[in-house]
Amino acid sequence: MIAKVRQHLSQNEALLFERSSPGKTGYQLPDLDVPDVDAAEALGAENVRAEIEGFPEVSEVEAIRHFTRISTWNYAIDHGMYPLGSCTMKYNPRINELVARIEGLAWAHPYQPESLAQGCMEVMVRLEAALAEITGMDAVTLQPCAGAQGELTGILLIRALLEKRGNPRKKILIPDSAHGTNPATATVAGYAIQNVKSSEAGVLDVSALEKIVDQDVAALMVTNPNTLGVFEENIIHVAEILHAKGAMLYMDGANMNALVGIARPGDFGVDVLHLNLHKTFSTPHGGGGPGAGPVAVKKALEPFLPIPRIRQAGKRLAYDYKRKHSIGRVRAFYGNFGVLVRALAYILAHGGPGLRNATVDAVMNAVYIRKGLEAYYDLPYPAPNMHEVVFSDDRQKKHGVSTGDLAKRLIDYGFHPYTVSFPLIVHGALMIEPTETESKLELDQFIEAMISIAKEVEADPQMVKGAPYGTRTSRVDEVTAARKPVLRWKPA
Ligand SMILES: *Cc1c(COP(=O)(O)O)cnc(C)c1O
């Protein structure tokens, strides 16, 4: 009887703790051929870890199978399209991994003497130069290890410069379409936030901005193209308004996948921006694992960059820690070095024209999806989009089906959901970013799936609200999971 067959391969994987039985090990050591020594006596009791209660004891093959099976439950960019808007889930070319595994790079240690780290230092110098050229900025720090940390670094740089000029000021202006990390950054950096409303077209309202920029404003933080995927066409004018009042323009560069090789923020008035190497420059992300959020600045901000900087000392490269105006360190050592290697590999493998092509493809793919779906889904901001497109669930809502329901149904069609309910200025948002990775075939399948779901909503909304049906678990109780999380397994 099929129903009774234990679907052990992918369906009912037990916790490793539940597989454990006392005394089982994953290794065998030969008998001791030296005198037995008490570890606590030899190393000092404080250096010897006590037994961990309930620690799983399994064989090697059990450990391997357990984690390999679980890994197949994860959806990944190597499985298929991952259209998570704002996140730029692009394919990570294997050449990046090959280069990151070169022994001298993979095994480099941050305490290695400078004379033995010249190659690694050159990787960083070259990457800084490449990013400066791509962004049109004067200097770059690679230290921040995420976009959000890049933001904080950038705003601290602005604060340091304004302080040196005599007044750090009080406020940061943030458009209503911003990513949540922007207001969080401004607050952590000690600034008050003032919200700026977008215009009907979904871009900054220049006349409204003109009225609120005064001597209290330290900076405007703007994402460009913004989170609607729309280019801020007045950006040069915006920069002029800020600069005339002694304020600065911070650009959240998480959406650089729409600009690389086409337009440079440094050329349209930006003073500071961060990049997300794990988005635009293809280093793996999505598992919370290491990223990098380099910060690029104009000349006036360079003296404040985190230490150490790398400088040329004769024929050698040297770390420079003696920088009077530096805001100090923002991260141990030099940042997430392995991520930096992958980003440089990506840039060099593409070359200038290749990077530009990637941008053109990313924009074309998003426009293709928009054209394919605009007859079926409501498009609240019809301004031309770049690398992503944001629909709303207005039409489906009439049948009681929300963006979250549509996203869960998409799982049954074999796609990772798009970004749900962000940006906040679009009610019930469906935020779709295909990136340049996808072929026309894959895009057509995605469009077909979304059209099919729109039709299902008309025919049987209750069915859609029960999705997904093809997964190991269907709907989980998100409220209880958030309010009463179980983070620790307790031995029975
Ligand atoms: C992803 C993202 C961030 C934050 O970057 P992290 O690396 O996740 O900290 C900030 N702003 C925008 C617009 C983003 O898309």
The ligand as a Tripos MOL2 file, in Angstrom:
@<TRIPOS>MOLECULE
LIG
   15    15     1     0     0
SMALL
NO_CHARGES

@<TRIPOS>ATOM
      1 C1         18.9220   44.6640   -0.3790 C.3       1 LIG1
      2 C2         18.7050   46.0930   -0.1870 C.ar      1 LIG1
      3 C3         19.2730   46.7670    0.9060 C.ar      1 LIG1
      4 C4         19.9950   46.0720    2.0350 C.3       1 LIG1
      5 O1         21.0930   45.2920    1.6540 O.3       1 LIG1
      6 P1         21.6080   44.1000    2.5960 P.3       1 LIG1
      7 O2         22.8510   43.6170    1.9450 O.co2     1 LIG1
      8 O3         20.5130   43.0940    2.6380 O.co2     1 LIG1
      9 O4         21.8690   44.6830    3.9610 O.co2     1 LIG1
     10 C5         19.0930   48.1310    0.9800 C.ar      1 LIG1
     11 N1         18.3750   48.8020    0.0540 N.ar      1 LIG1
     12 C6         17.7980   48.1840   -0.9990 C.ar      1 LIG1
     13 C7         17.0260   48.9950   -2.0150 C.3       1 LIG1
     14 C8         17.9400   46.8060   -1.1560 C.ar      1 LIG1
     15 O5         17.3520   46.1960   -2.1970 O.3       1 LIG1
@<TRIPOS>BOND
     1     1     2 1
     2     2     3 ar
     3     2    14 ar
     4     3     4 1
     5     3    10 ar
     6     4     5 1
     7     5     6 1
     8     6     7 2
     9     6     8 1
    10     6     9 1
    11    10    11 ar
    12    11    12 ar
    13    12    13 1
    14    12    14 ar
    15    14    15 1
@<TRIPOS>SUBSTRUCTURE
     1 LIG1         1 GROUP 0 **** ****
